[in-house]
């Protein structure tokens, strides 16, 4: 035998560790809050941004982010157990693909999403999940005495800002994929309902230079529409910004309506929105619904967790493929195809029934 055959396996050649036994795995799961808190702390302290391409000691990082080195090392070690940073044999820490996603300057940054999912109100709401499961209702109104978004905007403006940044980042990252997937050739106009700052509309107007687009969302949301869509922007001549509540009315006529990630409210609100779309569009109008699903998706762990968070904060829910199709057909839409946009989103291509 060669030396390589008889030498004990090192870290590079050893087989991947087997899954931990159930008692160990359950212990890890019930301490999930510790991991979430560590991810949040690392992001808020700026550790991912302070750590460059060269591995650094906890002491060096602590000096940069103004913390004590010993507790920082403990936090980094806990994160490294899950692949967020890696601890090297010399005791220094280096980036991994996951820890880089917590950097503010990473093009695919998830920093804002990580902060949003661990905001202070979440720590008050999660322990009441059993109450939400019993009642089927949100717990936020009981905790704070206000509907969720009213509470955010009136009592937790910093959290509202984190929410807006998280949604903006998420929209930026998915809008290009949505525009690439959709074939709207032959359509003269598109309306994005509840479209936030207008990332999807902007990408579609870029793809189809002759198309006109409308962005409809709440007044406080469209006030921050992309500069490209507003007066003086390069797309302003083909863009219409309409303040309004899609649950109340849709005062926009278009060949194609896009509804992305807003059919997660209570059933009544969802039904009202879909009814409004059918009324506004009329027979034959295309309606494209884009949603996270809690079945048939590679992102099941994330989607099902977000599903529970929606139950806690607004009493809403993510959909299965069947539940989404059911709601769409009940509203008078014929579903033609269901296709993945990316690992997190599916597009339901529909037409208003005759």
C-alpha positions as a LaTeX table, in Angstrom:
\begin{tabular}{lrrr}
\hline
Residue & $x$ (\AA) & $y$ (\AA) & $z$ (\AA) \\
\hline
Unk1 & 0.00 & 0.00 & 0.00 \\
Unk2 & 1.04 & 3.57 & $-0.58$ \\
Unk3 & 1.54 & 6.08 & 2.16 \\
Unk4 & $-1.64$ & 7.85 & 1.07 \\
Unk5 & $-3.59$ & 4.61 & 1.49 \\
Unk6 & $-2.35$ & 3.92 & 5.01 \\
Unk7 & $-2.39$ & 7.45 & 6.39 \\
Unk8 & $-5.35$ & 8.38 & 8.58 \\
Unk9 & $-7.92$ & 10.53 & 6.78 \\
Unk10 & $-7.53$ & 14.28 & 7.23 \\
Unk11 & $-10.24$ & 16.93 & 7.11 \\
Unk12 & $-10.04$ & 17.15 & 3.33 \\
Unk13 & $-10.37$ & 13.42 & 2.67 \\
Unk14 & $-12.59$ & 12.25 & 5.52 \\
Unk15 & $-16.14$ & 11.28 & 4.66 \\
Unk16 & $-18.88$ & 13.80 & 5.37 \\
Unk17 & $-20.28$ & 13.37 & 8.89 \\
Unk18 & $-23.47$ & 11.41 & 9.18 \\
Unk19 & $-26.66$ & 13.13 & 10.32 \\
Unk20 & $-26.83$ & 13.54 & 14.11 \\
Unk21 & $-29.06$ & 11.09 & 15.99 \\
Unk22 & $-32.61$ & 12.29 & 16.83 \\
Unk23 & $-31.91$ & 13.34 & 20.45 \\
Unk24 & $-28.97$ & 15.49 & 19.36 \\
Unk25 & $-30.90$ & 16.98 & 16.43 \\
Unk26 & $-33.88$ & 17.86 & 18.62 \\
Unk27 & $-31.62$ & 19.58 & 21.12 \\
Unk28 & $-30.18$ & 21.60 & 18.24 \\
Unk29 & $-33.64$ & 22.53 & 17.00 \\
Unk30 & $-34.92$ & 23.80 & 20.33 \\
Unk31 & $-31.90$ & 26.08 & 20.52 \\
Unk32 & $-32.73$ & 27.51 & 17.11 \\
Unk33 & $-33.39$ & 30.91 & 18.70 \\
Unk34 & $-29.72$ & 31.08 & 19.71 \\
Unk35 & $-28.65$ & 30.69 & 16.09 \\
Unk36 & $-31.15$ & 33.30 & 14.90 \\
Unk37 & $-29.94$ & 35.69 & 17.57 \\
Unk38 & $-26.32$ & 35.09 & 16.60 \\
Unk39 & $-27.03$ & 35.78 & 12.91 \\
Unk40 & $-28.84$ & 38.98 & 13.88 \\
Unk41 & $-26.06$ & 40.08 & 16.23 \\
Unk42 & $-23.35$ & 39.45 & 13.64 \\
Unk43 & $-25.26$ & 41.51 & 11.08 \\
Unk44 & $-25.99$ & 44.38 & 13.49 \\
Unk45 & $-22.40$ & 44.47 & 14.72 \\
Unk46 & $-21.11$ & 44.58 & 11.16 \\
Unk47 & $-18.90$ & 41.53 & 11.54 \\
Unk48 & $-19.44$ & 40.23 & 7.97 \\
Unk49 & $-18.51$ & 43.65 & 6.57 \\
Unk50 & $-15.44$ & 43.94 & 8.79 \\
Unk51 & $-14.13$ & 40.53 & 7.74 \\
Unk52 & $-12.52$ & 40.77 & 4.32 \\
Unk53 & $-10.93$ & 38.12 & 2.14 \\
Unk54 & $-8.13$ & 37.47 & 4.63 \\
Unk55 & $-8.93$ & 35.36 & 7.72 \\
Unk56 & $-8.80$ & 37.35 & 10.97 \\
Unk57 & $-8.56$ & 36.60 & 14.65 \\
Unk58 & $-11.41$ & 37.33 & 17.01 \\
Unk59 & $-9.18$ & 39.97 & 18.63 \\
Unk60 & $-8.66$ & 41.81 & 15.34 \\
Unk61 & $-12.34$ & 41.66 & 14.47 \\
Unk62 & $-13.35$ & 42.79 & 17.95 \\
Unk63 & $-11.21$ & 45.89 & 17.57 \\
Unk64 & $-12.93$ & 46.70 & 14.28 \\
Unk65 & $-16.51$ & 46.22 & 15.48 \\
Unk66 & $-15.94$ & 47.50 & 19.04 \\
Unk67 & $-16.77$ & 44.37 & 21.01 \\
Unk68 & $-15.04$ & 42.20 & 23.58 \\
Unk69 & $-12.95$ & 39.51 & 21.82 \\
Unk70 & $-13.89$ & 36.52 & 24.00 \\
Unk71 & $-17.68$ & 36.74 & 23.58 \\
Unk72 & $-17.21$ & 37.55 & 19.90 \\
Unk73 & $-15.19$ & 34.36 & 19.47 \\
Unk74 & $-17.95$ & 32.38 & 21.20 \\
Unk75 & $-20.58$ & 33.82 & 18.87 \\
Unk76 & $-18.49$ & 33.18 & 15.76 \\
Unk77 & $-17.80$ & 29.62 & 16.85 \\
Unk78 & $-21.53$ & 28.98 & 17.28 \\
Unk79 & $-22.22$ & 30.38 & 13.80 \\
Unk80 & $-19.37$ & 28.39 & 12.28 \\
Unk81 & $-21.08$ & 25.18 & 13.43 \\
Unk82 & $-23.79$ & 25.97 & 10.87 \\
Unk83 & $-21.56$ & 27.15 & 8.07 \\
Unk84 & $-21.92$ & 30.87 & 8.77 \\
Unk85 & $-18.19$ & 31.72 & 8.89 \\
Unk86 & $-15.57$ & 29.03 & 9.34 \\
Unk87 & $-12.99$ & 28.64 & 12.11 \\
Unk88 & $-9.54$ & 27.72 & 10.81 \\
Unk89 & $-7.01$ & 25.49 & 12.61 \\
Unk90 & $-5.00$ & 28.55 & 13.69 \\
Unk91 & $-8.05$ & 30.01 & 15.46 \\
Unk92 & $-8.79$ & 32.69 & 12.88 \\
Unk93 & $-12.17$ & 33.08 & 11.20 \\
Unk94 & $-12.93$ & 33.33 & 7.49 \\
Unk95 & $-15.94$ & 33.92 & 5.28 \\
Unk96 & $-18.12$ & 31.20 & 3.82 \\
Unk97 & $-20.67$ & 31.52 & 1.03 \\
Unk98 & $-23.37$ & 32.03 & 3.68 \\
Unk99 & $-21.57$ & 34.61 & 5.80 \\
Unk100 & $-20.83$ & 36.71 & 2.70 \\
Unk101 & $-24.58$ & 37.02 & 2.17 \\
Unk102 & $-24.73$ & 39.03 & 5.42 \\
Unk103 & $-22.46$ & 41.71 & 3.95 \\
Unk104 & $-24.19$ & 44.94 & 2.99 \\
Unk105 & $-22.25$ & 45.18 & $-0.28$ \\
Unk106 & $-22.84$ & 41.64 & $-1.53$ \\
Unk107 & $-24.93$ & 41.73 & $-4.74$ \\
Unk108 & $-27.11$ & 38.93 & $-3.36$ \\
Unk109 & $-27.12$ & 40.23 & 0.22 \\
Unk110 & $-29.68$ & 38.76 & 2.62 \\
Unk111 & $-28.70$ & 41.07 & 5.47 \\
Unk112 & $-31.99$ & 42.99 & 5.43 \\
Unk113 & $-34.01$ & 39.75 & 5.27 \\
Unk114 & $-32.03$ & 38.30 & 8.19 \\
Unk115 & $-32.74$ & 41.41 & 10.28 \\
Unk116 & $-36.41$ & 41.51 & 9.32 \\
Unk117 & $-37.00$ & 37.89 & 10.36 \\
Unk118 & $-35.42$ & 38.55 & 13.77 \\
Unk119 & $-36.92$ & 41.96 & 14.63 \\
Unk120 & $-37.83$ & 42.59 & 18.29 \\
Unk121 & $-41.55$ & 41.99 & 17.74 \\
Unk122 & $-40.82$ & 38.45 & 16.47 \\
Unk123 & $-39.35$ & 37.45 & 19.83 \\
Unk124 & $-42.59$ & 38.52 & 21.53 \\
Unk125 & $-44.79$ & 36.73 & 18.99 \\
Unk126 & $-43.13$ & 33.34 & 18.54 \\
Unk127 & $-43.84$ & 32.07 & 22.09 \\
Unk128 & $-47.57$ & 32.57 & 21.36 \\
Unk129 & $-47.62$ & 30.28 & 18.35 \\
Unk130 & $-49.71$ & 27.73 & 20.25 \\
Unk131 & $-52.31$ & 30.45 & 20.83 \\
Unk132 & $-52.35$ & 31.32 & 17.11 \\
Unk133 & $-52.68$ & 27.64 & 16.18 \\
Unk134 & $-55.63$ & 27.22 & 18.58 \\
Unk135 & $-57.49$ & 30.29 & 17.35 \\
Unk136 & $-56.30$ & 30.58 & 13.75 \\
Unk137 & $-55.83$ & 34.31 & 14.37 \\
Unk138 & $-52.83$ & 36.60 & 14.57 \\
Unk139 & $-51.36$ & 37.39 & 18.00 \\
Unk140 & $-49.83$ & 40.78 & 17.19 \\
Unk141 & $-53.03$ & 42.74 & 17.80 \\
Unk142 & $-53.30$ & 41.17 & 21.24 \\
Unk143 & $-49.67$ & 41.95 & 22.02 \\
Unk144 & $-49.55$ & 45.53 & 20.78 \\
Unk145 & $-53.20$ & 46.58 & 20.55 \\
Unk146 & $-52.95$ & 47.44 & 16.86 \\
Unk147 & $-53.08$ & 45.82 & 13.44 \\
Unk148 & $-49.59$ & 44.72 & 12.45 \\
Unk149 & $-48.64$ & 47.33 & 9.85 \\
Unk150 & $-50.25$ & 50.11 & 11.89 \\
Unk151 & $-48.11$ & 49.02 & 14.83 \\
Unk152 & $-44.96$ & 49.00 & 12.69 \\
Unk153 & $-45.49$ & 52.45 & 11.23 \\
Unk154 & $-46.71$ & 54.14 & 14.41 \\
Unk155 & $-44.74$ & 52.41 & 17.19 \\
Unk156 & $-41.79$ & 50.66 & 15.57 \\
Unk157 & $-40.52$ & 52.90 & 12.74 \\
Unk158 & $-37.05$ & 51.33 & 12.81 \\
Unk159 & $-38.63$ & 47.92 & 12.26 \\
Unk160 & $-40.81$ & 49.35 & 9.50 \\
Unk161 & $-37.65$ & 50.66 & 7.85 \\
Unk162 & $-36.04$ & 47.22 & 8.09 \\
Unk163 & $-39.17$ & 45.72 & 6.52 \\
Unk164 & $-39.06$ & 48.19 & 3.63 \\
Unk165 & $-35.37$ & 47.52 & 3.01 \\
Unk166 & $-35.93$ & 43.76 & 3.14 \\
Unk167 & $-38.83$ & 43.91 & 0.69 \\
Unk168 & $-36.87$ & 46.22 & $-1.60$ \\
Unk169 & $-33.88$ & 43.90 & $-1.65$ \\
Unk170 & $-36.09$ & 40.86 & $-2.23$ \\
Unk171 & $-37.91$ & 42.64 & $-5.08$ \\
Unk172 & $-34.67$ & 43.72 & $-6.71$ \\
Unk173 & $-33.36$ & 40.17 & $-6.68$ \\
Unk174 & $-36.52$ & 38.51 & $-8.03$ \\
Unk175 & $-37.78$ & 41.17 & $-10.48$ \\
Unk176 & $-35.18$ & 40.33 & $-13.12$ \\
Unk177 & $-36.04$ & 36.63 & $-12.88$ \\
Unk178 & $-39.77$ & 37.38 & $-13.17$ \\
Unk179 & $-39.21$ & 39.57 & $-16.24$ \\
Unk180 & $-36.99$ & 36.93 & $-17.84$ \\
Unk181 & $-39.61$ & 34.21 & $-17.30$ \\
Unk182 & $-42.68$ & 36.06 & $-18.59$ \\
Unk183 & $-43.49$ & 36.33 & $-22.27$ \\
Unk184 & $-45.61$ & 39.46 & $-22.65$ \\
Unk185 & $-44.96$ & 39.98 & $-26.34$ \\
Unk186 & $-48.15$ & 41.19 & $-27.97$ \\
Unk187 & $-49.32$ & 42.97 & $-24.82$ \\
Unk188 & $-49.36$ & 46.76 & $-24.83$ \\
Unk189 & $-49.77$ & 47.35 & $-21.11$ \\
Unk190 & $-49.03$ & 45.73 & $-17.75$ \\
Unk191 & $-50.11$ & 46.63 & $-14.22$ \\
Unk192 & $-48.29$ & 45.48 & $-11.09$ \\
Unk193 & $-50.76$ & 45.35 & $-8.19$ \\
Unk194 & $-49.23$ & 45.92 & $-4.77$ \\
Unk195 & $-45.94$ & 46.27 & $-6.64$ \\
Unk196 & $-44.00$ & 48.18 & $-4.00$ \\
Unk197 & $-41.40$ & 50.46 & $-5.52$ \\
Unk198 & $-41.94$ & 49.11 & $-9.03$ \\
Unk199 & $-38.99$ & 46.81 & $-9.67$ \\
Unk200 & $-41.04$ & 44.31 & $-11.69$ \\
Unk201 & $-42.65$ & 47.04 & $-13.80$ \\
Unk202 & $-39.27$ & 48.63 & $-14.49$ \\
Unk203 & $-37.73$ & 45.32 & $-15.59$ \\
Unk204 & $-40.68$ & 44.59 & $-17.88$ \\
Unk205 & $-40.54$ & 48.06 & $-19.44$ \\
Unk206 & $-36.84$ & 47.50 & $-20.08$ \\
Unk207 & $-37.60$ & 44.16 & $-21.75$ \\
Unk208 & $-40.47$ & 45.54 & $-23.87$ \\
Unk209 & $-39.61$ & 49.07 & $-25.09$ \\
Unk210 & $-43.10$ & 49.69 & $-26.55$ \\
Unk211 & $-45.00$ & 48.62 & $-23.43$ \\
Unk212 & $-46.70$ & 50.93 & $-20.90$ \\
Unk213 & $-46.80$ & 50.00 & $-17.23$ \\
Unk214 & $-48.77$ & 50.92 & $-14.12$ \\
Unk215 & $-47.69$ & 50.58 & $-10.51$ \\
Unk216 & $-50.53$ & 50.43 & $-7.98$ \\
Unk217 & $-49.87$ & 50.34 & $-4.24$ \\
Unk218 & $-50.68$ & 52.21 & $-1.04$ \\
Unk219 & $-49.91$ & 55.96 & $-1.10$ \\
Unk220 & $-47.10$ & 55.71 & 1.45 \\
Unk221 & $-45.50$ & 52.96 & $-0.65$ \\
Unk222 & $-45.63$ & 54.55 & $-4.10$ \\
Unk223 & $-44.24$ & 57.77 & $-2.64$ \\
Unk224 & $-40.95$ & 55.86 & $-2.74$ \\
Unk225 & $-41.36$ & 54.44 & $-6.24$ \\
Unk226 & $-38.18$ & 54.00 & $-8.24$ \\
Unk227 & $-36.89$ & 57.34 & $-9.59$ \\
Unk228 & $-36.85$ & 55.75 & $-13.05$ \\
Unk229 & $-40.66$ & 55.59 & $-12.97$ \\
Unk230 & $-41.24$ & 59.09 & $-11.60$ \\
Unk231 & $-41.23$ & 62.40 & $-13.41$ \\
Unk232 & $-37.83$ & 62.96 & $-14.97$ \\
Unk233 & $-36.94$ & 59.27 & $-14.96$ \\
Unk234 & $-36.03$ & 57.41 & $-18.12$ \\
Unk235 & $-39.19$ & 55.27 & $-17.91$ \\
Unk236 & $-41.58$ & 58.02 & $-16.76$ \\
Unk237 & $-43.07$ & 58.47 & $-20.23$ \\
Unk238 & $-44.31$ & 54.87 & $-20.22$ \\
Unk239 & $-45.08$ & 54.52 & $-16.52$ \\
Unk240 & $-48.12$ & 55.44 & $-14.45$ \\
Unk241 & $-47.95$ & 55.52 & $-10.64$ \\
Unk242 & $-51.35$ & 55.01 & $-9.02$ \\
Unk243 & $-51.84$ & 55.30 & $-5.23$ \\
Unk244 & $-54.60$ & 53.06 & $-3.89$ \\
Unk245 & $-55.60$ & 49.93 & $-2.01$ \\
Unk246 & $-56.00$ & 46.93 & $-4.30$ \\
Unk247 & $-58.43$ & 45.41 & $-1.82$ \\
Unk248 & $-60.79$ & 48.33 & $-2.36$ \\
Unk249 & $-60.58$ & 48.94 & $-6.11$ \\
Unk250 & $-58.29$ & 48.64 & $-9.14$ \\
Unk251 & $-58.66$ & 51.84 & $-11.17$ \\
Unk252 & $-56.25$ & 50.67 & $-13.86$ \\
Unk253 & $-56.98$ & 49.01 & $-17.19$ \\
Unk254 & $-54.23$ & 46.77 & $-18.56$ \\
Unk255 & $-53.68$ & 43.79 & $-20.86$ \\
Unk256 & $-51.79$ & 41.95 & $-18.12$ \\
Unk257 & $-52.08$ & 42.19 & $-14.32$ \\
Unk258 & $-49.30$ & 40.94 & $-12.07$ \\
Unk259 & $-49.93$ & 40.03 & $-8.43$ \\
Unk260 & $-46.72$ & 39.14 & $-6.60$ \\
Unk261 & $-46.47$ & 37.97 & $-3.00$ \\
Unk262 & $-49.58$ & 39.71 & $-1.71$ \\
Unk263 & $-52.14$ & 36.87 & $-1.68$ \\
Unk264 & $-50.99$ & 35.97 & 1.81 \\
Unk265 & $-53.53$ & 37.98 & 3.76 \\
Unk266 & $-56.69$ & 36.61 & 5.31 \\
Unk267 & $-59.07$ & 34.84 & 2.93 \\
Unk268 & $-61.51$ & 37.77 & 2.76 \\
Unk269 & $-58.84$ & 40.25 & 1.63 \\
Unk270 & $-57.51$ & 37.78 & $-0.94$ \\
Unk271 & $-61.00$ & 37.19 & $-2.32$ \\
Unk272 & $-61.68$ & 40.93 & $-2.57$ \\
Unk273 & $-58.47$ & 41.58 & $-4.47$ \\
Unk274 & $-59.08$ & 38.78 & $-6.96$ \\
Unk275 & $-62.67$ & 39.94 & $-7.47$ \\
Unk276 & $-61.38$ & 43.45 & $-8.19$ \\
Unk277 & $-58.89$ & 42.10 & $-10.76$ \\
Unk278 & $-61.59$ & 40.15 & $-12.58$ \\
Unk279 & $-63.84$ & 43.21 & $-12.66$ \\
Unk280 & $-61.07$ & 45.54 & $-13.83$ \\
Unk281 & $-59.70$ & 43.22 & $-16.52$ \\
Unk282 & $-62.74$ & 41.59 & $-18.04$ \\
Unk283 & $-62.94$ & 38.31 & $-19.95$ \\
Unk284 & $-59.69$ & 37.08 & $-21.51$ \\
Unk285 & $-57.39$ & 39.40 & $-19.57$ \\
Unk286 & $-54.12$ & 37.79 & $-18.46$ \\
Unk287 & $-53.47$ & 37.64 & $-14.72$ \\
Unk288 & $-50.11$ & 36.37 & $-13.45$ \\
Unk289 & $-49.90$ & 35.46 & $-9.78$ \\
Unk290 & $-46.44$ & 34.94 & $-8.28$ \\
Unk291 & $-46.17$ & 33.38 & $-4.83$ \\
Unk292 & $-44.07$ & 31.33 & $-2.44$ \\
Unk293 & $-45.52$ & 27.86 & $-1.97$ \\
Unk294 & $-45.35$ & 25.48 & 0.96 \\
Unk295 & $-45.26$ & 22.42 & $-1.28$ \\
Unk296 & $-43.34$ & 21.38 & $-4.40$ \\
Unk297 & $-40.46$ & 23.76 & $-3.71$ \\
Unk298 & $-36.77$ & 23.40 & $-2.75$ \\
Unk299 & $-37.27$ & 26.12 & $-0.11$ \\
Unk300 & $-39.72$ & 24.22 & 2.10 \\
Unk301 & $-37.97$ & 25.03 & 5.38 \\
Unk302 & $-37.93$ & 28.75 & 4.65 \\
Unk303 & $-41.43$ & 28.88 & 3.16 \\
Unk304 & $-43.09$ & 26.92 & 5.96 \\
Unk305 & $-41.37$ & 29.09 & 8.58 \\
Unk306 & $-42.57$ & 32.25 & 6.82 \\
Unk307 & $-46.03$ & 30.68 & 6.71 \\
Unk308 & $-46.05$ & 30.47 & 10.51 \\
Unk309 & $-44.75$ & 34.03 & 10.81 \\
Unk310 & $-47.64$ & 35.23 & 8.63 \\
Unk311 & $-50.06$ & 33.47 & 10.97 \\
Unk312 & $-48.55$ & 35.32 & 13.91 \\
Unk313 & $-48.43$ & 38.83 & 12.47 \\
Unk314 & $-51.38$ & 39.21 & 10.09 \\
Unk315 & $-53.30$ & 35.95 & 10.35 \\
Unk316 & $-52.31$ & 35.15 & 6.77 \\
Unk317 & $-50.88$ & 32.06 & 5.12 \\
Unk318 & $-48.63$ & 30.83 & 2.36 \\
Unk319 & $-50.32$ & 28.59 & $-0.18$ \\
Unk320 & $-49.97$ & 25.08 & $-1.50$ \\
Unk321 & $-50.34$ & 24.66 & $-5.25$ \\
Unk322 & $-53.86$ & 23.27 & $-4.77$ \\
Unk323 & $-55.01$ & 25.99 & $-2.37$ \\
Unk324 & $-53.73$ & 28.70 & $-4.73$ \\
Unk325 & $-55.46$ & 27.14 & $-7.75$ \\
Unk326 & $-58.65$ & 26.78 & $-5.70$ \\
Unk327 & $-58.72$ & 30.48 & $-4.77$ \\
Unk328 & $-57.94$ & 31.58 & $-8.31$ \\
Unk329 & $-60.63$ & 29.45 & $-9.95$ \\
Unk330 & $-63.19$ & 30.43 & $-7.30$ \\
Unk331 & $-62.54$ & 34.06 & $-8.23$ \\
Unk332 & $-63.26$ & 33.44 & $-11.91$ \\
Unk333 & $-59.75$ & 32.83 & $-13.21$ \\
Unk334 & $-58.73$ & 29.92 & $-15.44$ \\
Unk335 & $-55.23$ & 28.67 & $-14.57$ \\
Unk336 & $-53.24$ & 27.82 & $-17.68$ \\
Unk337 & $-49.79$ & 26.91 & $-16.30$ \\
Unk338 & $-47.81$ & 26.86 & $-13.05$ \\
Unk339 & $-44.06$ & 27.36 & $-13.44$ \\
Unk340 & $-41.14$ & 27.98 & $-11.07$ \\
Unk341 & $-39.54$ & 31.41 & $-11.24$ \\
Unk342 & $-36.68$ & 30.45 & $-8.91$ \\
Unk343 & $-36.34$ & 28.11 & $-5.90$ \\
Unk344 & $-38.62$ & 30.38 & $-3.86$ \\
Unk345 & $-41.34$ & 31.55 & $-6.25$ \\
Unk346 & $-43.89$ & 30.03 & $-8.64$ \\
Unk347 & $-45.85$ & 31.82 & $-11.36$ \\
Unk348 & $-49.51$ & 30.97 & $-11.97$ \\
Unk349 & $-50.46$ & 32.06 & $-15.50$ \\
Unk350 & $-54.18$ & 32.75 & $-15.63$ \\
Unk351 & $-56.90$ & 34.36 & $-17.74$ \\
Unk352 & $-60.17$ & 35.89 & $-16.65$ \\
Unk353 & $-62.87$ & 33.38 & $-17.59$ \\
Unk354 & $-65.43$ & 34.38 & $-20.19$ \\
\hline
\end{tabular}
